[in-house]
């Protein structure tokens, strides 16, 4: 396994929070997909499409803007150094 940093503290911090985030996201994702599947199976495809599009434009884009630009969280980019 390769890491992007050789700092032991940074590696420990990254991997110590990783399992909890993974568990929370897997549970949340499975619940959302189950509900969407039930709604589509119930013949509510149009409603599900409107909810998905609406939540993207009403919640996703403004929240991304606020967190990315206003809160200055942005996107963290780690560049790998290629050694020849």
N, C-alpha and C positions, 0 to 999 in steps of 0.2 A: 504494500500500500504506500502510495506517495502522498506527502502532505505539501501544502503550499508554504509552510513556515517551519523553521527549525527551532523556534522558541517553544520550550517545553510548557511554559505557562499558557501560551496561546492554544497549543494543541490540546492540553487538558481542559481548558475552558470550552473549546469547541466540542469535544467529544463528551464532556460531562453533561451538557444540556441537550445533546442530540437525541438520546433515547426518549426523553420526555416529550420533546417536540414531535417526534415521529409517532409516538403512541397517540397523542392528542389529534394530530392531523389524520391518522388512519381512522380513528373512531368518527371524527367529524365528517370525513369524506364518505365513509360507508353509510352514515345516516342520511346524508344529503342525496347520495345516489339511489338509496332505497326509496326515499320519498319521491324523487323524480321518476323512478321506474314505476311506482304505484300510480302516480298521476298520469303518466303516459299510458299505462295499461288500462286505466279507467276511461280512456278516451278524451283526456284533457290536454292533448298535444299543444293546442293553440295557447291555452292558459300557461302551460309550462314555458313555452317559447317567449311569451310576453314577460313573464316573471324573470326569466334569465336575462333577457335584453334590458329590461328595466332596472334590475339590480346592478347590472354592469355599469350603465350610464348614471344611475342615481347614487349608487354607493361606491362602486369600484374606482371609477375615474376620479371623483372628488377626493376620496380617501387616499388614493395614490398620489394625487397632486399635493394634498396637505402634508402627508408624511414625507414625500420625496423632496419637495421644494420648500415648503413653509417650515417644517420641523428640521430641515436640513439632514434627513436621514439618507436620502439618495440611494444609489445602488453601489454596493461595495464590489470593486473589481480587484481581483488578485491576479497579477501577471506572473506567469512562471518564467523563470530564467532558464534558458536552454544552454546547457553546458556542452561544448563540443570537444 
